Amino acid sequence: MHVHDAAIAGQRDSRRPAGVAVTRVDAWTWSVRLFKTRSAAASACRGGHVKINGATAKPAQPVVPGDEVRV
């Protein structure tokens, strides 16, 4: 790991308080059974059908408690 990579790895998402679990939006939408498969959830994200707090979500975008997810 390079020094720059270590600095990036040590950063945390400013939206999330310490100790709060983060989940990918494609995995979360699949786990709450909005989609039958995780790949279908990822495809919906790539197609622009999933929004987090009003913004289009990419499959790997993190979801934290308090976020509004629309499908």
PDB file of N, H, CA, C and O in Angstrom:
ATOM      1  N   MET A   1       0.848  -1.158   0.000  1.00  0.00           N
ATOM      2  CA  MET A   1       0.000   0.000   0.000  1.00  0.00           C
ATOM      3  C   MET A   1       0.903   1.233   0.000  1.00  0.00           C
ATOM      4  O   MET A   1       1.852   1.323   0.779  1.00  0.00           O
ATOM      5  N   HIS A   2       0.600   2.157  -0.865  1.00  0.00           N
ATOM      6  H   HIS A   2      -0.170   2.085  -1.498  1.00  0.00           H
ATOM      7  CA  HIS A   2       1.353   3.395  -0.934  1.00  0.00           C
ATOM      8  C   HIS A   2       0.891   4.357   0.159  1.00  0.00           C
ATOM      9  O   HIS A   2      -0.182   4.185   0.738  1.00  0.00           O
ATOM     10  N   VAL A   3       1.703   5.357   0.430  1.00  0.00           N
ATOM     11  H   VAL A   3       2.575   5.497  -0.040  1.00  0.00           H
ATOM     12  CA  VAL A   3       1.355   6.341   1.460  1.00  0.00           C
ATOM     13  C   VAL A   3       0.039   7.024   1.120  1.00  0.00           C
ATOM     14  O   VAL A   3      -0.809   7.220   1.990  1.00  0.00           O
ATOM     15  N   HIS A   4      -0.132   7.386  -0.157  1.00  0.00           N
ATOM     16  H   HIS A   4       0.557   7.227  -0.864  1.00  0.00           H
ATOM     17  CA  HIS A   4      -1.363   8.046  -0.581  1.00  0.00           C
ATOM     18  C   HIS A   4      -2.567   7.131  -0.368  1.00  0.00           C
ATOM     19  O   HIS A   4      -3.617   7.576   0.096  1.00  0.00           O
ATOM     20  N   ASP A   5      -2.410   5.842  -0.712  1.00  0.00           N
ATOM     21  H   ASP A   5      -1.557   5.481  -1.090  1.00  0.00           H
ATOM     22  CA  ASP A   5      -3.497   4.889  -0.527  1.00  0.00           C
ATOM     23  C   ASP A   5      -3.855   4.743   0.944  1.00  0.00           C
ATOM     24  O   ASP A   5      -5.032   4.621   1.285  1.00  0.00           O
ATOM     25  N   ALA A   6      -2.860   4.755   1.813  1.00  0.00           N
ATOM     26  H   ALA A   6      -1.904   4.854   1.536  1.00  0.00           H
ATOM     27  CA  ALA A   6      -3.113   4.625   3.248  1.00  0.00           C
ATOM     28  C   ALA A   6      -3.891   5.829   3.766  1.00  0.00           C
ATOM     29  O   ALA A   6      -4.768   5.687   4.619  1.00  0.00           O
ATOM     30  N   ALA A   7      -3.573   7.010   3.254  1.00  0.00           N
ATOM     31  H   ALA A   7      -2.861   7.127   2.561  1.00  0.00           H
ATOM     32  CA  ALA A   7      -4.286   8.215   3.679  1.00  0.00           C
ATOM     33  C   ALA A   7      -5.749   8.150   3.251  1.00  0.00           C
ATOM     34  O   ALA A   7      -6.640   8.535   4.008  1.00  0.00           O
ATOM     35  N   ILE A   8      -5.990   7.665   2.048  1.00  0.00           N
ATOM     36  H   ILE A   8      -5.266   7.352   1.433  1.00  0.00           H
ATOM     37  CA  ILE A   8      -7.366   7.537   1.556  1.00  0.00           C
ATOM     38  C   ILE A   8      -8.108   6.471   2.348  1.00  0.00           C
ATOM     39  O   ILE A   8      -9.274   6.657   2.697  1.00  0.00           O
ATOM     40  N   ALA A   9      -7.441   5.351   2.636  1.00  0.00           N
ATOM     41  H   ALA A   9      -6.495   5.200   2.353  1.00  0.00           H
ATOM     42  CA  ALA A   9      -8.072   4.259   3.367  1.00  0.00           C
ATOM     43  C   ALA A   9      -8.452   4.696   4.779  1.00  0.00           C
ATOM     44  O   ALA A   9      -9.416   4.173   5.339  1.00  0.00           O
ATOM     45  N   GLY A  10      -7.721   5.641   5.367  1.00  0.00           N
ATOM     46  H   GLY A  10      -6.938   6.066   4.912  1.00  0.00           H
ATOM     47  CA  GLY A  10      -8.014   6.111   6.706  1.00  0.00           C
ATOM     48  C   GLY A  10      -9.159   7.097   6.774  1.00  0.00           C
ATOM     49  O   GLY A  10      -9.666   7.377   7.860  1.00  0.00           O
ATOM     50  N   GLN A  11      -9.578   7.629   5.636  1.00  0.00           N
ATOM     51  H   GLN A  11      -9.166   7.401   4.754  1.00  0.00           H
ATOM     52  CA  GLN A  11     -10.683   8.583   5.624  1.00  0.00           C
ATOM     53  C   GLN A  11     -11.993   7.836   5.775  1.00  0.00           C
ATOM     54  O   GLN A  11     -12.115   6.679   5.371  1.00  0.00           O
ATOM     55  N   ARG A  12     -12.972   8.512   6.362  1.00  0.00           N
ATOM     56  H   ARG A  12     -12.873   9.452   6.690  1.00  0.00           H
ATOM     57  CA  ARG A  12     -14.289   7.897   6.442  1.00  0.00           C
ATOM     58  C   ARG A  12     -15.304   8.850   5.840  1.00  0.00           C
ATOM     59  O   ARG A  12     -15.054  10.047   5.702  1.00  0.00           O
ATOM     60  N   ASP A  13     -16.434   8.307   5.492  1.00  0.00           N
ATOM     61  H   ASP A  13     -16.637   7.334   5.604  1.00  0.00           H
ATOM     62  CA  ASP A  13     -17.518   9.094   4.899  1.00  0.00           C
ATOM     63  C   ASP A  13     -18.003  10.123   5.921  1.00  0.00           C
ATOM     64  O   ASP A  13     -18.352   9.757   7.043  1.00  0.00           O
ATOM     65  N   SER A  14     -18.029  11.404   5.550  1.00  0.00           N
ATOM     66  H   SER A  14     -17.745  11.702   4.638  1.00  0.00           H
ATOM     67  CA  SER A  14     -18.418  12.459   6.481  1.00  0.00           C
ATOM     68  C   SER A  14     -19.908  12.408   6.827  1.00  0.00           C
ATOM     69  O   SER A  14     -20.320  13.014   7.816  1.00  0.00           O
ATOM     70  N   ARG A  15     -20.734  11.695   6.031  1.00  0.00           N
ATOM     71  H   ARG A  15     -20.399  11.203   5.228  1.00  0.00           H
ATOM     72  CA  ARG A  15     -22.165  11.588   6.313  1.00  0.00           C
ATOM     73  C   ARG A  15     -22.442  10.597   7.430  1.00  0.00           C
ATOM     74  O   ARG A  15     -23.537  10.592   7.991  1.00  0.00           O
ATOM     75  N   ARG A  16     -21.478   9.766   7.760  1.00  0.00           N
ATOM     76  H   ARG A  16     -20.587   9.770   7.304  1.00  0.00           H
ATOM     77  CA  ARG A  16     -21.723   8.653   8.652  1.00  0.00           C
ATOM     78  C   ARG A  16     -21.013   8.853   9.979  1.00  0.00           C
ATOM     79  O   ARG A  16     -19.800   9.061  10.005  1.00  0.00           O
ATOM     80  N   PRO A  17     -21.751   8.794  11.082  1.00  0.00           N
ATOM     81  CA  PRO A  17     -21.113   8.882  12.391  1.00  0.00           C
ATOM     82  C   PRO A  17     -20.265   7.645  12.649  1.00  0.00           C
ATOM     83  O   PRO A  17     -20.518   6.592  12.064  1.00  0.00           O
ATOM     84  N   ALA A  18     -19.278   7.753  13.502  1.00  0.00           N
ATOM     85  H   ALA A  18     -19.072   8.608  13.978  1.00  0.00           H
ATOM     86  CA  ALA A  18     -18.410   6.619  13.828  1.00  0.00           C
ATOM     87  C   ALA A  18     -19.243   5.481  14.405  1.00  0.00           C
ATOM     88  O   ALA A  18     -20.157   5.706  15.199  1.00  0.00           O
ATOM     89  N   GLY A  19     -18.921   4.266  14.001  1.00  0.00           N
ATOM     90  H   GLY A  19     -18.179   4.083  13.356  1.00  0.00           H
ATOM     91  CA  GLY A  19     -19.592   3.088  14.525  1.00  0.00           C
ATOM     92  C   GLY A  19     -20.859   2.682  13.790  1.00  0.00           C
ATOM     93  O   GLY A  19     -21.485   1.694  14.173  1.00  0.00           O
ATOM     94  N   VAL A  20     -21.259   3.399  12.758  1.00  0.00           N
ATOM     95  H   VAL A  20     -20.751   4.201  12.447  1.00  0.00           H
ATOM     96  CA  VAL A  20     -22.472   3.061  12.017  1.00  0.00           C
ATOM     97  C   VAL A  20     -22.093   2.192  10.821  1.00  0.00           C
ATOM     98  O   VAL A  20     -21.182   2.526  10.063  1.00  0.00           O
ATOM     99  N   ALA A  21     -22.792   1.088  10.663  1.00  0.00           N
ATOM    100  H   ALA A  21     -23.531   0.816  11.278  1.00  0.00           H
ATOM    101  CA  ALA A  21     -22.521   0.171   9.559  1.00  0.00           C
ATOM    102  C   ALA A  21     -22.922   0.794   8.230  1.00  0.00           C
ATOM    103  O   ALA A  21     -23.907   1.527   8.140  1.00  0.00           O
ATOM    104  N   VAL A  22     -22.140   0.489   7.204  1.00  0.00           N
ATOM    105  H   VAL A  22     -21.340  -0.106   7.278  1.00  0.00           H
ATOM    106  CA  VAL A  22     -22.411   0.979   5.855  1.00  0.00           C
ATOM    107  C   VAL A  22     -22.636  -0.227   4.956  1.00  0.00           C
ATOM    108  O   VAL A  22     -21.926  -1.228   5.056  1.00  0.00           O
ATOM    109  N   THR A  23     -23.622  -0.130   4.083  1.00  0.00           N
ATOM    110  H   THR A  23     -24.199   0.683   4.001  1.00  0.00           H
ATOM    111  CA  THR A  23     -23.942  -1.211   3.146  1.00  0.00           C
ATOM    112  C   THR A  23     -24.066  -0.642   1.749  1.00  0.00           C
ATOM    113  O   THR A  23     -24.547   0.476   1.568  1.00  0.00           O
ATOM    114  N   ARG A  24     -23.630  -1.412   0.753  1.00  0.00           N
ATOM    115  H   ARG A  24     -23.239  -2.321   0.900  1.00  0.00           H
ATOM    116  CA  ARG A  24     -23.800  -1.003  -0.644  1.00  0.00           C
ATOM    117  C   ARG A  24     -25.291  -0.969  -0.974  1.00  0.00           C
ATOM    118  O   ARG A  24     -26.059  -1.799  -0.487  1.00  0.00           O
ATOM    119  N   VAL A  25     -25.695  -0.008  -1.801  1.00  0.00           N
ATOM    120  H   VAL A  25     -25.071   0.666  -2.196  1.00  0.00           H
ATOM    121  CA  VAL A  25     -27.116   0.135  -2.114  1.00  0.00           C
ATOM    122  C   VAL A  25     -27.644  -1.067  -2.895  1.00  0.00           C
ATOM    123  O   VAL A  25     -28.797  -1.454  -2.702  1.00  0.00           O
ATOM    124  N   ASP A  26     -26.834  -1.671  -3.774  1.00  0.00           N
ATOM    125  H   ASP A  26     -25.897  -1.357  -3.931  1.00  0.00           H
ATOM    126  CA  ASP A  26     -27.331  -2.841  -4.502  1.00  0.00           C
ATOM    127  C   ASP A  26     -27.556  -4.015  -3.554  1.00  0.00           C
ATOM    128  O   ASP A  26     -28.538  -4.743  -3.696  1.00  0.00           O
ATOM    129  N   ALA A  27     -26.668  -4.206  -2.600  1.00  0.00           N
ATOM    130  H   ALA A  27     -25.870  -3.614  -2.484  1.00  0.00           H
ATOM    131  CA  ALA A  27     -26.828  -5.293  -1.629  1.00  0.00           C
ATOM    132  C   ALA A  27     -28.012  -5.014  -0.700  1.00  0.00           C
ATOM    133  O   ALA A  27     -28.750  -5.933  -0.343  1.00  0.00           O
ATOM    134  N   TRP A  28     -28.195  -3.757  -0.310  1.00  0.00           N
ATOM    135  H   TRP A  28     -27.596  -3.011  -0.599  1.00  0.00           H
ATOM    136  CA  TRP A  28     -29.290  -3.423   0.595  1.00  0.00           C
ATOM    137  C   TRP A  28     -30.645  -3.612  -0.081  1.00  0.00           C
ATOM    138  O   TRP A  28     -31.550  -4.202   0.509  1.00  0.00           O
ATOM    139  N   THR A  29     -30.798  -3.117  -1.319  1.00  0.00           N
ATOM    140  H   THR A  29     -30.063  -2.639  -1.799  1.00  0.00           H
ATOM    141  CA  THR A  29     -32.091  -3.264  -2.002  1.00  0.00           C
ATOM    142  C   THR A  29     -32.412  -4.731  -2.253  1.00  0.00           C
ATOM    143  O   THR A  29     -33.578  -5.124  -2.239  1.00  0.00           O
ATOM    144  N   TRP A  30     -31.383  -5.541  -2.482  1.00  0.00           N
ATOM    145  H   TRP A  30     -30.436  -5.222  -2.493  1.00  0.00           H
ATOM    146  CA  TRP A  30     -31.603  -6.984  -2.642  1.00  0.00           C
ATOM    147  C   TRP A  30     -31.962  -7.620  -1.298  1.00  0.00           C
ATOM    148  O   TRP A  30     -32.852  -8.468  -1.236  1.00  0.00           O
ATOM    149  N   SER A  31     -31.280  -7.220  -0.222  1.00  0.00           N
ATOM    150  H   SER A  31     -30.557  -6.531  -0.272  1.00  0.00           H
ATOM    151  CA  SER A  31     -31.502  -7.853   1.085  1.00  0.00           C
ATOM    152  C   SER A  31     -32.879  -7.545   1.661  1.00  0.00           C
ATOM    153  O   SER A  31     -33.421  -8.351   2.416  1.00  0.00           O
ATOM    154  N   VAL A  32     -33.454  -6.393   1.319  1.00  0.00           N
ATOM    155  H   VAL A  32     -33.014  -5.738   0.705  1.00  0.00           H
ATOM    156  CA  VAL A  32     -34.813  -6.085   1.771  1.00  0.00           C
ATOM    157  C   VAL A  32     -35.849  -6.541   0.742  1.00  0.00           C
ATOM    158  O   VAL A  32     -37.027  -6.193   0.826  1.00  0.00           O
ATOM    159  N   ARG A  33     -35.391  -7.309  -0.207  1.00  0.00           N
ATOM    160  H   ARG A  33     -34.434  -7.591  -0.275  1.00  0.00           H
ATOM    161  CA  ARG A  33     -36.223  -7.986  -1.209  1.00  0.00           C
ATOM    162  C   ARG A  33     -36.981  -7.051  -2.138  1.00  0.00           C
ATOM    163  O   ARG A  33     -38.115  -7.330  -2.528  1.00  0.00           O
ATOM    164  N   LEU A  34     -36.335  -5.926  -2.493  1.00  0.00           N
ATOM    165  H   LEU A  34     -35.414  -5.700  -2.177  1.00  0.00           H
ATOM    166  CA  LEU A  34     -36.921  -5.077  -3.525  1.00  0.00           C
ATOM    167  C   LEU A  34     -36.607  -5.647  -4.904  1.00  0.00           C
ATOM    168  O   LEU A  34     -37.296  -5.356  -5.882  1.00  0.00           O
ATOM    169  N   PHE A  35     -35.547  -6.471  -4.969  1.00  0.00           N
ATOM    170  H   PHE A  35     -34.987  -6.707  -4.175  1.00  0.00           H
ATOM    171  CA  PHE A  35     -35.158  -7.154  -6.204  1.00  0.00           C
ATOM    172  C   PHE A  35     -34.916  -8.620  -5.894  1.00  0.00           C
ATOM    173  O   PHE A  35     -34.525  -8.971  -4.780  1.00  0.00           O
ATOM    174  N   LYS A  36     -35.150  -9.476  -6.885  1.00  0.00           N
ATOM    175  H   LYS A  36     -35.468  -9.191  -7.789  1.00  0.00           H
ATOM    176  CA  LYS A  36     -35.002 -10.911  -6.680  1.00  0.00           C
ATOM    177  C   LYS A  36     -33.535 -11.329  -6.564  1.00  0.00           C
ATOM    178  O   LYS A  36     -33.209 -12.257  -5.824  1.00  0.00           O
ATOM    179  N   THR A  37     -32.646 -10.640  -7.300  1.00  0.00           N
ATOM    180  H   THR A  37     -32.911  -9.886  -7.901  1.00  0.00           H
ATOM    181  CA  THR A  37     -31.225 -10.966  -7.253  1.00  0.00           C
ATOM    182  C   THR A  37     -30.409  -9.685  -7.056  1.00  0.00           C
ATOM    183  O   THR A  37     -30.875  -8.581  -7.335  1.00  0.00           O
ATOM    184  N   ARG A  38     -29.178  -9.865  -6.568  1.00  0.00           N
ATOM    185  H   ARG A  38     -28.799 -10.763  -6.341  1.00  0.00           H
ATOM    186  CA  ARG A  38     -28.312  -8.704  -6.395  1.00  0.00           C
ATOM    187  C   ARG A  38     -27.918  -8.127  -7.749  1.00  0.00           C
ATOM    188  O   ARG A  38     -27.768  -6.913  -7.886  1.00  0.00           O
ATOM    189  N   SER A  39     -27.751  -8.982  -8.742  1.00  0.00           N
ATOM    190  H   SER A  39     -27.873  -9.968  -8.631  1.00  0.00           H
ATOM    191  CA  SER A  39     -27.399  -8.467 -10.069  1.00  0.00           C
ATOM    192  C   SER A  39     -28.545  -7.643 -10.659  1.00  0.00           C
ATOM    193  O   SER A  39     -28.300  -6.675 -11.379  1.00  0.00           O
ATOM    194  N   ALA A  40     -29.779  -8.012 -10.367  1.00  0.00           N
ATOM    195  H   ALA A  40     -29.978  -8.799  -9.782  1.00  0.00           H
ATOM    196  CA  ALA A  40     -30.925  -7.209 -10.822  1.00  0.00           C
ATOM    197  C   ALA A  40     -30.930  -5.857 -10.114  1.00  0.00           C
ATOM    198  O   ALA A  40     -31.268  -4.838 -10.717  1.00  0.00           O
ATOM    199  N   ALA A  41     -30.556  -5.848  -8.839  1.00  0.00           N
ATOM    200  H   ALA A  41     -30.281  -6.676  -8.349  1.00  0.00           H
ATOM    201  CA  ALA A  41     -30.472  -4.584  -8.096  1.00  0.00           C
ATOM    202  C   ALA A  41     -29.376  -3.700  -8.682  1.00  0.00           C
ATOM    203  O   ALA A  41     -29.568  -2.493  -8.835  1.00  0.00           O
ATOM    204  N   ALA A  42     -28.233  -4.290  -9.008  1.00  0.00           N
ATOM    205  H   ALA A  42     -28.077  -5.270  -8.884  1.00  0.00           H
ATOM    206  CA  ALA A  42     -27.129  -3.523  -9.594  1.00  0.00           C
ATOM    207  C   ALA A  42     -27.526  -2.973 -10.967  1.00  0.00           C
ATOM    208  O   ALA A  42     -27.195  -1.835 -11.301  1.00  0.00           O
ATOM    209  N   SER A  43     -28.226  -3.770 -11.751  1.00  0.00           N
ATOM    210  H   SER A  43     -28.494  -4.694 -11.480  1.00  0.00           H
ATOM    211  CA  SER A  43     -28.686  -3.309 -13.069  1.00  0.00           C
ATOM    212  C   SER A  43     -29.659  -2.140 -12.940  1.00  0.00           C
ATOM    213  O   SER A  43     -29.606  -1.198 -13.730  1.00  0.00           O
ATOM    214  N   ALA A  44     -30.538  -2.198 -11.955  1.00  0.00           N
ATOM    215  H   ALA A  44     -30.581  -2.963 -11.313  1.00  0.00           H
ATOM    216  CA  ALA A  44     -31.475  -1.103 -11.728  1.00  0.00           C
ATOM    217  C   ALA A  44     -30.727   0.178 -11.340  1.00  0.00           C
ATOM    218  O   ALA A  44     -31.095   1.273 -11.765  1.00  0.00           O
ATOM    219  N   CYS A  45     -29.680   0.028 -10.533  1.00  0.00           N
ATOM    220  H   CYS A  45     -29.381  -0.862 -10.188  1.00  0.00           H
ATOM    221  CA  CYS A  45     -28.872   1.200 -10.156  1.00  0.00           C
ATOM    222  C   CYS A  45     -28.196   1.788 -11.386  1.00  0.00           C
ATOM    223  O   CYS A  45     -28.233   2.999 -11.601  1.00  0.00           O
ATOM    224  N   ARG A  46     -27.579   0.932 -12.190  1.00  0.00           N
ATOM    225  H   ARG A  46     -27.549  -0.052 -12.015  1.00  0.00           H
ATOM    226  CA  ARG A  46     -26.888   1.412 -13.395  1.00  0.00           C
ATOM    227  C   ARG A  46     -27.863   2.049 -14.368  1.00  0.00           C
ATOM    228  O   ARG A  46     -27.486   2.954 -15.113  1.00  0.00           O
ATOM    229  N   GLY A  47     -29.107   1.595 -14.376  1.00  0.00           N
ATOM    230  H   GLY A  47     -29.413   0.860 -13.771  1.00  0.00           H
ATOM    231  CA  GLY A  47     -30.119   2.148 -15.271  1.00  0.00           C
ATOM    232  C   GLY A  47     -30.756   3.425 -14.764  1.00  0.00           C
ATOM    233  O   GLY A  47     -31.601   4.007 -15.444  1.00  0.00           O
ATOM    234  N   GLY A  48     -30.361   3.878 -13.566  1.00  0.00           N
ATOM    235  H   GLY A  48     -29.674   3.405 -13.013  1.00  0.00           H
ATOM    236  CA  GLY A  48     -30.897   5.120 -13.029  1.00  0.00           C
ATOM    237  C   GLY A  48     -32.226   4.983 -12.322  1.00  0.00           C
ATOM    238  O   GLY A  48     -32.914   5.981 -12.108  1.00  0.00           O
ATOM    239  N   HIS A  49     -32.606   3.762 -11.950  1.00  0.00           N
ATOM    240  H   HIS A  49     -32.048   2.952 -12.124  1.00  0.00           H
ATOM    241  CA  HIS A  49     -33.906   3.530 -11.321  1.00  0.00           C
ATOM    242  C   HIS A  49     -33.864   3.581  -9.803  1.00  0.00           C
ATOM    243  O   HIS A  49     -34.908   3.493  -9.156  1.00  0.00           O
ATOM    244  N   VAL A  50     -32.674   3.722  -9.221  1.00  0.00           N
ATOM    245  H   VAL A  50     -31.826   3.794  -9.747  1.00  0.00           H
ATOM    246  CA  VAL A  50     -32.532   3.778  -7.769  1.00  0.00           C
ATOM    247  C   VAL A  50     -31.943   5.139  -7.401  1.00  0.00           C
ATOM    248  O   VAL A  50     -30.950   5.579  -7.980  1.00  0.00           O
ATOM    249  N   LYS A  51     -32.573   5.793  -6.431  1.00  0.00           N
ATOM    250  H   LYS A  51     -33.380   5.435  -5.961  1.00  0.00           H
ATOM    251  CA  LYS A  51     -32.106   7.102  -5.976  1.00  0.00           C
ATOM    252  C   LYS A  51     -31.921   7.072  -4.467  1.00  0.00           C
ATOM    253  O   LYS A  51     -32.718   6.481  -3.737  1.00  0.00           O
ATOM    254  N   ILE A  52     -30.839   7.730  -4.009  1.00  0.00           N
ATOM    255  H   ILE A  52     -30.192   8.210  -4.602  1.00  0.00           H
ATOM    256  CA  ILE A  52     -30.583   7.889  -2.581  1.00  0.00           C
ATOM    257  C   ILE A  52     -30.624   9.384  -2.295  1.00  0.00           C
ATOM    258  O   ILE A  52     -29.849  10.157  -2.858  1.00  0.00           O
ATOM    259  N   ASN A  53     -31.530   9.778  -1.422  1.00  0.00           N
ATOM    260  H   ASN A  53     -32.160   9.151  -0.965  1.00  0.00           H
ATOM    261  CA  ASN A  53     -31.710  11.188  -1.064  1.00  0.00           C
ATOM    262  C   ASN A  53     -31.873  12.077  -2.302  1.00  0.00           C
ATOM    263  O   ASN A  53     -31.359  13.195  -2.344  1.00  0.00           O
ATOM    264  N   GLY A  54     -32.590  11.571  -3.306  1.00  0.00           N
ATOM    265  H   GLY A  54     -33.007  10.663  -3.272  1.00  0.00           H
ATOM    266  CA  GLY A  54     -32.894  12.347  -4.500  1.00  0.00           C
ATOM    267  C   GLY A  54     -31.862  12.281  -5.610  1.00  0.00           C
ATOM    268  O   GLY A  54     -32.115  12.785  -6.704  1.00  0.00           O
ATOM    269  N   ALA A  55     -30.708  11.677  -5.367  1.00  0.00           N
ATOM    270  H   ALA A  55     -30.502  11.268  -4.478  1.00  0.00           H
ATOM    271  CA  ALA A  55     -29.654  11.586  -6.380  1.00  0.00           C
ATOM    272  C   ALA A  55     -29.553  10.156  -6.898  1.00  0.00           C
ATOM    273  O   ALA A  55     -29.684   9.202  -6.130  1.00  0.00           O
ATOM    274  N   THR A  56     -29.323  10.010  -8.192  1.00  0.00           N
ATOM    275  H   THR A  56     -29.217  10.784  -8.816  1.00  0.00           H
ATOM    276  CA  THR A  56     -29.175   8.690  -8.790  1.00  0.00           C
ATOM    277  C   THR A  56     -28.010   7.959  -8.148  1.00  0.00           C
ATOM    278  O   THR A  56     -26.934   8.529  -7.967  1.00  0.00           O
ATOM    279  N   ALA A  57     -28.226   6.695  -7.802  1.00  0.00           N
ATOM    280  H   ALA A  57     -29.101   6.232  -7.949  1.00  0.00           H
ATOM    281  CA  ALA A  57     -27.234   5.903  -7.082  1.00  0.00           C
ATOM    282  C   ALA A  57     -26.515   4.934  -7.998  1.00  0.00           C
ATOM    283  O   ALA A  57     -27.128   4.326  -8.876  1.00  0.00           O
ATOM    284  N   LYS A  58     -25.214   4.790  -7.794  1.00  0.00           N
ATOM    285  H   LYS A  58     -24.716   5.283  -7.081  1.00  0.00           H
ATOM    286  CA  LYS A  58     -24.429   3.739  -8.437  1.00  0.00           C
ATOM    287  C   LYS A  58     -24.514   2.507  -7.548  1.00  0.00           C
ATOM    288  O   LYS A  58     -24.798   2.644  -6.359  1.00  0.00           O
ATOM    289  N   PRO A  59     -24.278   1.295  -8.081  1.00  0.00           N
ATOM    290  CA  PRO A  59     -24.438   0.085  -7.278  1.00  0.00           C
ATOM    291  C   PRO A  59     -23.615   0.051  -5.993  1.00  0.00           C
ATOM    292  O   PRO A  59     -24.083  -0.479  -4.986  1.00  0.00           O
ATOM    293  N   ALA A  60     -22.414   0.597  -6.001  1.00  0.00           N
ATOM    294  H   ALA A  60     -22.034   1.027  -6.819  1.00  0.00           H
ATOM    295  CA  ALA A  60     -21.546   0.519  -4.824  1.00  0.00           C
ATOM    296  C   ALA A  60     -21.712   1.687  -3.872  1.00  0.00           C
ATOM    297  O   ALA A  60     -20.986   1.775  -2.882  1.00  0.00           O
ATOM    298  N   GLN A  61     -22.644   2.585  -4.140  1.00  0.00           N
ATOM    299  H   GLN A  61     -23.234   2.514  -4.944  1.00  0.00           H
ATOM    300  CA  GLN A  61     -22.824   3.746  -3.267  1.00  0.00           C
ATOM    301  C   GLN A  61     -23.288   3.273  -1.887  1.00  0.00           C
ATOM    302  O   GLN A  61     -24.177   2.426  -1.787  1.00  0.00           O
ATOM    303  N   PRO A  62     -22.689   3.817  -0.825  1.00  0.00           N
ATOM    304  CA  PRO A  62     -23.076   3.378   0.518  1.00  0.00           C
ATOM    305  C   PRO A  62     -24.433   3.925   0.943  1.00  0.00           C
ATOM    306  O   PRO A  62     -24.825   5.033   0.577  1.00  0.00           O
ATOM    307  N   VAL A  63     -25.133   3.119   1.723  1.00  0.00           N
ATOM    308  H   VAL A  63     -24.814   2.219   2.021  1.00  0.00           H
ATOM    309  CA  VAL A  63     -26.406   3.499   2.318  1.00  0.00           C
ATOM    310  C   VAL A  63     -26.206   3.482   3.825  1.00  0.00           C
ATOM    311  O   VAL A  63     -25.678   2.516   4.375  1.00  0.00           O
ATOM    312  N   VAL A  64     -26.626   4.544   4.486  1.00  0.00           N
ATOM    313  H   VAL A  64     -27.055   5.329   4.039  1.00  0.00           H
ATOM    314  CA  VAL A  64     -26.512   4.629   5.942  1.00  0.00           C
ATOM    315  C   VAL A  64     -27.897   4.864   6.527  1.00  0.00           C
ATOM    316  O   VAL A  64     -28.793   5.331   5.824  1.00  0.00           O
ATOM    317  N   PRO A  65     -28.083   4.548   7.802  1.00  0.00           N
ATOM    318  CA  PRO A  65     -29.387   4.807   8.420  1.00  0.00           C
ATOM    319  C   PRO A  65     -29.771   6.280   8.273  1.00  0.00           C
ATOM    320  O   PRO A  65     -28.957   7.175   8.497  1.00  0.00           O
ATOM    321  N   GLY A  66     -31.020   6.508   7.893  1.00  0.00           N
ATOM    322  H   GLY A  66     -31.682   5.781   7.710  1.00  0.00           H
ATOM    323  CA  GLY A  66     -31.510   7.862   7.693  1.00  0.00           C
ATOM    324  C   GLY A  66     -31.590   8.269   6.233  1.00  0.00           C
ATOM    325  O   GLY A  66     -32.240   9.261   5.905  1.00  0.00           O
ATOM    326  N   ASP A  67     -30.929   7.508   5.333  1.00  0.00           N
ATOM    327  H   ASP A  67     -30.400   6.702   5.599  1.00  0.00           H
ATOM    328  CA  ASP A  67     -31.005   7.804   3.909  1.00  0.00           C
ATOM    329  C   ASP A  67     -32.379   7.422   3.378  1.00  0.00           C
ATOM    330  O   ASP A  67     -32.985   6.456   3.839  1.00  0.00           O
ATOM    331  N   GLU A  68     -32.865   8.187   2.404  1.00  0.00           N
ATOM    332  H   GLU A  68     -32.372   8.972   2.029  1.00  0.00           H
ATOM    333  CA  GLU A  68     -34.122   7.859   1.730  1.00  0.00           C
ATOM    334  C   GLU A  68     -33.766   7.178   0.414  1.00  0.00           C
ATOM    335  O   GLU A  68     -33.110   7.772  -0.442  1.00  0.00           O
ATOM    336  N   VAL A  69     -34.200   5.930   0.255  1.00  0.00           N
ATOM    337  H   VAL A  69     -34.733   5.447   0.950  1.00  0.00           H
ATOM    338  CA  VAL A  69     -33.933   5.152  -0.951  1.00  0.00           C
ATOM    339  C   VAL A  69     -35.235   5.003  -1.706  1.00  0.00           C
ATOM    340  O   VAL A  69     -36.231   4.527  -1.162  1.00  0.00           O
ATOM    341  N   ARG A  70     -35.222   5.420  -2.986  1.00  0.00           N
ATOM    342  H   ARG A  70     -34.413   5.807  -3.428  1.00  0.00           H
ATOM    343  CA  ARG A  70     -36.408   5.284  -3.841  1.00  0.00           C
ATOM    344  C   ARG A  70     -36.067   4.403  -5.033  1.00  0.00           C
ATOM    345  O   ARG A  70     -35.012   4.538  -5.652  1.00  0.00           O
ATOM    346  N   VAL A  71     -36.992   3.495  -5.338  1.00  0.00           N
ATOM    347  H   VAL A  71     -37.849   3.385  -4.835  1.00  0.00           H
ATOM    348  CA  VAL A  71     -36.815   2.588  -6.475  1.00  0.00           C
ATOM    349  C   VAL A  71     -37.981   2.772  -7.406  1.00  0.00           C
ATOM    350  O   VAL A  71     -38.053   2.112  -8.442  1.00  0.00           O
TER     351      VAL A  71
END
